[in-house]
Amino acid sequence: MAWTTPNYSRKRVNEAGKYLTIAPLWGRDRDAALDVINNWRAAHSYPLHVIKMNLLQRARRLDPNAIIAQRQKRLSSIRSKLLSKPDMKLSQMQDIGGCRAVMVDMRRVTQLVDLYRDANARNPNRHTLAKEKNYIAEPKTDGYRSYHFVYKYKSRAEEYKIFNEQKIEIQIRSRLQHAWATAVETISTFTGQALKSSIGHDIGHDDWLRFFALMSSSIALREKCPPVPGTPDDRKELKQELKALSDSLRVQEVLQGWGTAVRHVVTNAANAHAFLLVLDPNKNTLQVVPYLKDELVRANDDYLIAEKRTEVETNVQAVLVSVDSIATLKSAYPNYYLDTTAFVKALQEATK
């Protein structure tokens, strides 16, 4: 199969990234910049595939039911990150291509992390470990928890050397941590509040941020991990504040209502290698477009078209992902299906 290769210098990539943060929505120059960015993003596909397959083998060895997925970073997320970190250049961004393993519990998460550490020590000349961050032992103040590795792809084969130095991020998290993260995405989609990036402060924004920080701490204590900084250490106090906020925000009612509303539009998915998900919360529809292995170039082109639509219809979200099968898709990306069942169940357990 044909893989997209980088067609532009890193200088041109960085210029396009800069343009993304300052340009108006339309214009020939902006379209040219988006083409450069889309090529740079798509050029991570092969290194991402290689590193994802390695993750799949290691994770399934420890947990046969591990959920493995990969995605290319959305334009909106790229723009937000560049805006929040003005000194960052697009070519330096570490998570343009990312893959994830969702393990059944923290014991398996720890085992998989140890497996990677051992492999790094035994074979440091494979892909280069560029960064390692334990957001489980040191959770972010918003409550985000996961274990991250960032690798620089490296190949000795001449035909694949063009991808050398491309950075790919690996996230390893438990199912409860995954339920939390996808609930944040779902709330952000429908409230228009960028809770994940903490940009903007709409009405109720601070209450939602506090709720998710408290809920993350509740899950952390359940998993015998450190709580989120700034939340109560006392379980009783934590439970009382969590329940009060949950009731005032009507969290269960809101999440369950959205989950029953979305309609799925899925075309033939047999033997699909990638899926383009387009969620329109205003119409309560999710379109799922599958692509075969030899259609990845078209998939990346369609992804850019869908993202141009999201610049006008700001509530619409699009993402290009890869999973084992259509059956795995909902488990890997429940926020696109507005499925927060696992999170609601964890909330009920935390506040009962």
C-alpha positions as CSV (number, residue, x, y, z in Angstrom):
1,M,0.0,0.0,0.0
2,A,1.1,3.6,-0.6
3,W,1.9,5.8,2.4
4,T,1.9,9.6,2.3
5,T,5.4,11.0,2.5
6,P,6.4,14.5,3.7
7,N,6.5,16.9,0.7
8,Y,7.5,20.1,2.4
9,S,10.5,21.3,4.4
10,R,10.1,21.7,8.2
11,K,10.5,25.4,7.7
12,R,7.5,25.4,5.4
13,V,5.5,23.2,7.8
14,N,6.3,25.7,10.6
15,E,5.2,28.6,8.5
16,A,1.9,26.8,7.7
17,G,1.4,26.2,11.4
18,K,2.0,29.8,12.2
19,Y,-0.5,30.8,9.5
20,L,-3.1,28.5,11.1
21,T,-3.1,30.6,14.3
22,I,-3.4,34.0,12.7
23,A,-5.3,33.7,9.4
24,P,-9.0,34.3,8.7
25,L,-11.2,31.3,7.9
26,W,-11.0,31.6,4.1
27,G,-8.5,32.5,1.4
28,R,-6.2,30.9,-1.1
29,D,-3.2,31.3,1.2
30,R,-5.0,29.5,4.0
31,D,-6.0,26.6,1.8
32,A,-2.3,26.3,0.7
33,A,-1.3,26.3,4.4
34,L,-3.9,23.6,5.2
35,D,-2.6,21.4,2.4
36,V,0.9,21.6,3.9
37,I,-0.4,20.8,7.4
38,N,-2.5,17.9,6.1
39,N,0.5,16.5,4.2
40,W,2.6,16.8,7.4
41,R,0.0,15.1,9.5
42,A,-0.7,12.3,6.9
43,A,3.1,11.7,6.7
44,H,2.9,10.4,10.3
45,S,0.6,7.5,9.1
46,Y,3.3,4.9,8.5
47,P,5.3,5.5,11.7
48,L,2.1,5.6,13.6
49,H,1.0,2.3,12.1
50,V,4.3,0.6,13.0
51,I,4.3,1.8,16.6
52,K,0.6,1.0,17.0
53,M,1.1,-2.6,15.9
54,N,3.9,-3.0,18.4
55,L,1.6,-1.5,21.1
56,L,-1.2,-3.9,20.1
57,Q,1.0,-7.0,20.4
58,R,2.4,-6.0,23.8
59,A,-1.0,-4.9,25.3
60,R,-2.9,-8.0,24.1
61,R,-0.2,-10.2,25.6
62,L,-1.2,-8.7,29.0
63,D,-4.9,-8.0,28.5
64,P,-6.7,-9.9,25.7
65,N,-9.5,-7.3,25.9
66,A,-7.3,-4.3,25.7
67,I,-8.7,-1.5,23.4
68,I,-6.1,-0.3,20.9
69,A,-6.7,2.7,18.6
70,Q,-4.8,5.3,16.7
71,R,-5.6,8.8,15.5
72,Q,-4.2,11.8,13.7
73,K,-4.5,15.0,15.6
74,R,-7.4,17.2,14.6
75,L,-6.8,20.7,13.0
76,S,-8.7,22.3,15.8
77,S,-6.5,20.6,18.4
78,I,-3.3,21.5,16.5
79,R,-4.4,25.2,16.4
80,S,-5.4,25.2,20.1
81,K,-2.0,23.8,21.1
82,L,-0.1,26.3,19.0
83,L,-2.1,29.1,20.4
84,S,-1.5,27.9,24.0
85,K,2.2,27.5,23.4
86,P,3.3,30.4,21.2
87,D,7.0,29.2,21.2
88,M,6.1,25.8,19.8
89,K,6.6,25.0,16.2
90,L,4.4,22.6,14.3
91,S,7.3,20.4,13.3
92,Q,8.1,20.0,17.1
93,M,4.6,18.9,18.1
94,Q,4.9,15.4,19.7
95,D,1.4,14.1,19.2
96,I,0.4,14.7,15.6
97,G,0.2,10.9,15.4
98,G,-1.0,9.1,18.5
99,C,-2.0,5.6,19.6
100,R,-3.6,4.4,22.8
101,A,-4.0,1.3,24.8
102,V,-7.0,1.1,27.2
103,M,-6.2,-1.6,29.8
104,V,-8.8,-3.3,32.0
105,D,-7.2,-2.0,35.3
106,M,-4.2,-0.3,36.8
107,R,-2.3,-3.5,37.3
108,R,-2.3,-4.1,33.6
109,V,-1.4,-0.4,32.9
110,T,1.6,-0.8,35.2
111,Q,2.7,-4.1,33.5
112,L,2.5,-2.5,30.1
113,V,4.5,0.5,31.1
114,D,7.1,-1.8,32.6
115,L,7.2,-3.8,29.4
116,Y,8.0,-0.6,27.4
117,R,10.7,0.5,29.9
118,D,12.3,-2.9,29.8
119,A,12.3,-2.8,25.9
120,N,13.8,0.7,26.0
121,A,16.6,-0.6,28.2
122,R,17.3,-3.7,26.1
123,N,17.1,-2.1,22.6
124,P,17.7,1.7,22.9
125,N,18.7,1.8,19.2
126,R,15.2,1.0,17.9
127,H,12.8,3.9,18.0
128,T,14.2,6.7,20.2
129,L,12.4,7.5,23.4
130,A,12.0,11.3,23.3
131,K,9.8,11.8,26.3
132,E,8.1,9.9,29.1
133,K,5.5,11.4,31.4
134,N,3.5,9.8,34.2
135,Y,0.2,11.7,34.5
136,I,-1.1,8.9,36.7
137,A,1.4,9.5,39.5
138,E,1.3,13.2,38.8
139,P,-2.1,14.0,37.5
140,K,-2.8,17.4,35.8
141,T,-4.7,19.9,37.8
142,D,-7.8,19.4,35.5
143,G,-7.8,15.7,36.5
144,Y,-6.3,14.2,33.3
145,R,-4.5,10.9,34.1
146,S,-2.6,8.6,31.7
147,Y,0.9,7.4,31.0
148,H,2.7,8.9,28.0
149,F,5.6,7.8,25.9
150,V,6.8,9.8,22.9
151,Y,9.0,8.0,20.4
152,K,11.0,9.2,17.3
153,Y,10.5,6.7,14.6
154,K,13.6,5.1,13.2
155,S,14.1,2.6,10.4
156,R,17.3,1.3,8.7
157,A,15.3,0.3,5.6
158,E,16.1,2.8,2.8
159,E,12.5,3.1,1.7
160,Y,11.3,4.1,5.2
161,K,14.1,6.4,6.2
162,I,12.1,9.3,5.0
163,F,9.9,8.9,8.0
164,N,12.8,8.9,10.5
165,E,12.5,11.4,13.4
166,Q,8.7,11.6,13.1
167,K,7.3,11.7,16.6
168,I,4.5,9.4,17.8
169,E,2.8,9.5,21.1
170,I,1.6,6.4,23.0
171,Q,-1.0,6.8,25.8
172,I,-1.6,4.0,28.2
173,R,-4.6,4.3,30.5
174,S,-7.1,2.2,32.5
175,R,-10.8,1.8,31.5
176,L,-11.9,4.2,34.3
177,Q,-9.4,6.8,33.2
178,H,-10.6,6.4,29.6
179,A,-14.2,6.8,30.8
180,W,-13.3,10.1,32.5
181,A,-11.4,11.4,29.4
182,T,-14.2,10.7,27.0
183,A,-16.8,12.2,29.3
184,V,-14.8,15.5,29.3
185,E,-14.8,15.4,25.5
186,T,-18.6,14.8,25.4
187,I,-19.4,17.7,27.8
188,S,-17.1,20.0,25.7
189,T,-18.9,19.0,22.5
190,F,-22.3,19.9,23.8
191,T,-21.6,22.9,26.1
192,G,-19.1,24.5,23.7
193,Q,-16.7,24.9,26.6
194,A,-13.1,23.8,25.9
195,L,-12.7,22.0,29.2
196,K,-9.9,19.8,27.9
197,S,-7.7,22.8,27.1
198,S,-9.2,25.2,29.7
199,I,-9.6,28.0,27.0
200,G,-12.4,30.4,27.8
201,H,-14.6,30.7,30.8
202,D,-18.3,30.4,29.9
203,I,-21.1,30.2,32.4
204,G,-20.6,27.0,34.4
205,H,-17.1,26.4,33.1
206,D,-15.5,26.5,36.5
207,D,-18.1,24.2,38.0
208,W,-17.5,21.6,35.2
209,L,-13.8,21.9,35.7
210,R,-14.1,21.3,39.4
211,F,-16.5,18.4,38.9
212,F,-14.1,16.6,36.6
213,A,-11.1,17.2,38.9
214,L,-13.1,15.8,41.9
215,M,-14.3,12.8,39.8
216,S,-10.8,12.1,38.7
217,S,-9.6,12.1,42.3
218,S,-12.5,9.7,43.2
219,I,-11.3,7.3,40.5
220,A,-7.7,7.7,41.5
221,L,-8.5,6.7,45.1
222,R,-10.4,3.7,43.8
223,E,-7.4,2.7,41.8
224,K,-5.0,3.4,44.7
225,C,-3.3,6.3,42.9
226,P,-2.5,9.9,44.0
227,P,-5.5,12.3,43.9
228,V,-5.6,15.5,41.8
229,P,-3.8,18.5,43.3
230,G,-6.3,20.8,45.0
231,T,-9.0,18.3,45.7
232,P,-9.9,16.9,49.2
233,D,-7.7,14.0,50.5
234,D,-10.5,13.0,52.8
235,R,-12.8,10.5,51.1
236,K,-16.0,11.8,52.9
237,E,-15.3,15.4,52.1
238,L,-14.5,14.5,48.5
239,K,-17.7,12.5,48.1
240,Q,-19.8,15.3,49.6
241,E,-18.4,18.0,47.2
242,L,-18.6,15.7,44.2
243,K,-22.2,14.8,44.9
244,A,-23.2,18.4,45.4
245,L,-21.7,19.5,42.1
246,S,-23.0,16.4,40.3
247,D,-26.6,17.3,41.5
248,S,-26.3,21.0,40.7
249,L,-25.0,20.3,37.2
250,R,-27.5,17.4,36.6
251,V,-24.6,15.4,35.3
252,Q,-26.2,12.0,35.0
253,E,-29.4,13.4,33.4
254,V,-27.4,15.5,30.9
255,L,-25.1,12.7,29.9
256,Q,-27.7,10.0,29.6
257,G,-30.0,12.3,27.6
258,W,-27.3,12.9,25.0
259,G,-26.4,9.2,24.8
260,T,-29.9,8.1,23.7
261,A,-30.2,10.9,21.1
262,V,-27.4,10.2,18.6
263,R,-28.2,8.4,15.3
264,H,-25.4,6.5,13.6
265,V,-25.0,6.5,9.8
266,V,-22.5,3.8,8.9
267,T,-21.7,2.6,5.3
268,N,-20.2,-0.8,4.5
269,A,-17.3,-1.3,6.9
270,A,-16.0,-4.8,5.8
271,N,-12.2,-5.0,5.9
272,A,-11.9,-1.3,6.7
273,H,-8.5,0.0,7.9
274,A,-9.5,3.5,8.9
275,F,-12.7,5.4,9.8
276,L,-13.6,9.0,9.4
277,L,-16.0,10.0,12.2
278,V,-18.1,13.2,11.8
279,L,-20.3,14.1,14.8
280,D,-23.0,16.8,14.4
281,P,-24.4,17.3,17.9
282,N,-27.0,19.8,16.5
283,K,-28.6,17.1,14.4
284,N,-27.6,14.3,16.8
285,T,-26.0,12.3,14.0
286,L,-22.7,10.5,13.7
287,Q,-21.4,9.6,10.2
288,V,-18.9,6.8,10.0
289,V,-17.0,6.5,6.7
290,P,-14.7,3.4,6.4
291,Y,-11.6,3.2,4.2
292,L,-9.6,0.2,2.9
293,K,-5.8,0.0,3.2
294,D,-5.3,1.3,-0.3
295,E,-7.7,4.3,0.3
296,L,-5.7,6.1,3.0
297,V,-4.6,9.0,0.7
298,R,-8.3,9.6,-0.1
299,A,-9.1,9.3,3.6
300,N,-6.7,12.0,4.5
301,D,-8.1,14.3,1.8
302,D,-11.6,13.6,3.0
303,Y,-10.5,14.4,6.6
304,L,-9.3,17.8,5.5
305,I,-12.6,18.5,3.7
306,A,-14.5,17.5,6.8
307,E,-12.4,19.7,9.0
308,K,-12.9,22.7,6.8
309,R,-16.6,22.2,7.4
310,T,-16.0,22.3,11.2
311,E,-14.5,25.8,10.9
312,V,-17.9,27.1,9.8
313,E,-20.1,24.7,11.8
314,T,-18.0,24.9,15.0
315,N,-20.0,22.3,16.9
316,V,-19.3,19.6,14.3
317,Q,-16.3,17.4,15.1
318,A,-14.3,15.2,12.7
319,V,-11.5,12.7,13.4
320,L,-9.7,10.1,11.3
321,V,-9.0,6.9,13.4
322,S,-7.9,3.3,13.0
323,V,-9.1,0.4,15.1
324,D,-9.2,-3.4,14.7
325,S,-12.8,-3.5,13.6
326,I,-16.1,-1.5,13.5
327,A,-17.0,-3.4,16.7
328,T,-14.1,-1.8,18.5
329,L,-14.8,1.7,17.3
330,K,-17.4,2.6,19.9
331,S,-15.2,1.3,22.8
332,A,-12.2,3.3,21.6
333,Y,-14.1,6.5,20.8
334,P,-17.3,6.5,23.0
335,N,-17.4,10.3,23.0
336,Y,-18.2,10.3,19.3
337,Y,-21.1,8.0,20.0
338,L,-22.0,10.2,23.0
339,D,-21.8,7.0,25.1
340,T,-20.8,7.9,28.7
341,T,-22.3,4.7,30.3
342,A,-19.0,3.7,31.9
343,F,-18.5,7.2,33.3
344,V,-22.0,7.4,34.7
345,K,-21.6,4.1,36.4
346,A,-18.4,5.2,38.0
347,L,-20.1,8.4,39.1
348,Q,-22.9,6.5,40.7
349,E,-20.3,4.3,42.5
350,A,-18.5,7.4,43.7
351,T,-21.5,9.2,45.1
352,K,-23.7,6.4,46.5
